[in-house]
Amino acid sequence: MPVLPITKESHRALRNKTKDVPLGEISSPKIQGLILNMKETLKSTKDGVGLAAPQIGEALRLFIVSEEAEKIDRAGLEAREKRTDWKYHVFINPVLKNMSRRKIEDSEGCLSVPGKYGVLKRHEKITVEARDEHGKKFTRGASKFFARVLQHELDHLEGILFIDLADRVLDVESRD
């Protein structure tokens, strides 16, 4: 499967709301191929743990998140492993169902906004309802870093970048 180019901040696909994937098309070669290509693309990145369809120019309500995000929740960022065999959670037509009142401030970056990090508040806990790559409906609760990643990817589906929400945006080069 080919590694796809990741759209950058100025690309219009990142600023538009996405459309639902029709349920009958989830098992189609087009959508299944897109999911495989997204997995290969995310696997090829240095720091990415999530990838939304708009980041590869597709206006579809679809994103994937590496199981590495769950590992980071358990062990922290400092325990990050250099692996290429992570499994991926697929979220098709996701809907945010619940969110905690409590928010946590932390930094985050984005593959589509290279060289920048932002400091912003995200809900500590959320619940998302979606379909998996087989079309099966599921509900997933998340907290801490995994919840942050899900909210970041959900924003992509609404045409929102983290830099739109950040209290502060920092250039990676200026952080030294």
C-alpha positions in Angstrom: 0.0 0.0 0.0 1.3 3.4 -0.8 2.3 6.1 1.7 0.1 9.1 0.9 1.2 12.8 1.1 -0.1 14.5 4.2 -1.9 17.8 3.5 -0.4 20.9 5.1 -2.0 23.7 7.0 -2.9 25.8 3.9 -4.7 23.0 2.1 -8.4 23.6 1.7 -9.3 20.0 2.6 -8.3 20.7 6.2 -10.7 23.6 6.5 -13.9 21.9 5.3 -16.4 19.8 7.2 -16.4 16.2 6.1 -19.2 14.0 4.9 -20.4 10.7 6.4 -19.1 7.5 4.7 -22.3 5.8 3.4 -22.7 2.6 5.4 -23.0 0.5 2.2 -19.6 1.8 1.1 -17.6 0.9 4.2 -16.7 -2.5 2.8 -16.0 -1.2 -0.7 -12.5 -1.5 -2.2 -12.3 2.3 -2.2 -12.9 2.8 1.6 -10.9 -0.4 2.6 -8.0 0.8 0.4 -8.2 4.2 1.9 -8.0 2.7 5.4 -5.0 0.6 4.5 -3.3 3.6 2.9 -3.9 5.7 5.9 -2.4 3.0 8.2 0.7 2.8 6.0 0.9 6.6 5.9 0.6 6.9 9.7 3.1 4.1 10.2 5.6 6.0 8.1 5.5 9.1 10.3 8.0 9.9 13.0 5.7 11.1 15.7 2.1 10.6 14.6 -0.5 8.7 16.6 -3.6 9.7 14.6 -4.6 10.5 11.1 -7.8 11.9 9.7 -9.1 11.5 6.1 -8.8 15.3 5.5 -5.1 15.1 6.2 -4.7 13.0 3.0 -7.2 15.2 1.1 -10.3 13.1 1.6 -13.5 14.9 2.9 -14.8 11.9 4.7 -15.7 11.3 8.4 -13.0 8.8 9.0 -9.9 8.7 11.2 -7.5 6.2 12.6 -5.6 6.2 15.9 -2.6 4.0 16.8 -2.7 1.8 19.8 0.4 3.7 20.8 -1.8 6.4 22.1 -3.1 4.0 24.7 0.4 2.9 25.6 1.4 6.6 26.2 -1.6 6.8 28.6 -0.3 3.9 30.6 3.4 4.6 30.5 3.8 8.3 29.6 5.5 10.0 26.6 8.9 9.2 27.9 8.2 5.5 27.4 7.4 5.9 23.7 8.6 2.9 21.7 10.1 3.0 18.2 7.8 0.3 16.7 6.1 0.0 13.3 3.8 -2.9 14.1 1.2 -0.9 16.1 -2.5 -1.8 15.5 -4.9 0.9 14.6 -8.3 1.8 15.8 -10.6 2.9 12.9 -13.4 5.4 13.5 -15.9 5.9 10.7 -18.7 8.5 11.1 -17.7 9.2 14.7 -20.0 11.2 16.9 -19.0 12.7 20.3 -21.5 11.5 22.8 -20.3 12.6 26.1 -17.5 14.7 27.6 -16.3 15.6 31.0 -16.6 19.1 32.4 -13.0 18.9 33.5 -10.4 19.9 31.0 -6.7 19.3 31.0 -4.2 21.8 29.5 -1.4 20.2 27.5 0.6 20.6 24.3 -0.1 18.9 21.0 1.2 19.0 17.5 -0.1 17.8 14.1 1.3 16.1 11.1 -0.4 18.8 8.9 1.2 21.7 10.9 4.8 20.6 11.1 7.2 22.5 13.3 4.6 23.8 15.6 3.1 22.8 18.9 0.1 24.4 20.7 -1.0 24.5 24.3 -4.7 24.0 24.7 -7.3 22.6 27.0 -9.2 19.4 26.1 -11.8 17.4 27.9 -10.2 14.9 30.2 -12.7 12.2 29.3 -15.0 11.6 26.3 -17.2 9.0 24.8 -17.3 8.5 21.0 -19.7 6.4 19.0 -18.5 5.2 15.5 -18.3 2.3 13.1 -15.2 0.2 12.7 -13.6 -0.9 9.4 -16.2 -3.7 9.1 -19.1 -1.3 9.6 -19.9 -2.5 13.1 -21.1 0.2 15.5 -19.2 0.7 18.7 -18.9 3.1 21.6 -15.5 3.9 23.0 -14.7 5.9 26.2 -11.3 7.5 26.5 -9.4 9.6 29.0 -6.2 11.6 29.2 -3.9 11.4 26.1 -6.2 9.0 24.2 -9.1 11.4 24.7 -6.9 14.3 23.5 -6.0 12.4 20.3 -9.7 11.6 19.6 -10.7 15.2 20.1 -7.9 16.4 17.8 -9.0 14.0 15.1 -12.7 14.9 15.6 -11.7 18.5 15.1 -10.1 17.6 11.7 -13.5 16.3 10.6 -15.0 19.7 11.3 -12.3 21.7 9.5 -10.6 22.8 12.7 -6.8 22.7 13.4 -5.3 22.7 16.8 -3.7 26.1 16.1 -7.3 27.5 15.9 -7.9 26.5 19.5 -4.5 26.9 21.1 -3.8 29.5 23.8 -0.2 29.6 22.7 1.5 28.3 19.5 5.2 27.5 19.7 7.7 26.9 16.9 9.6 23.7 17.6 12.9 25.5 16.8 12.2 28.1 19.5 11.6 25.6 22.2 15.3 24.8 22.7 
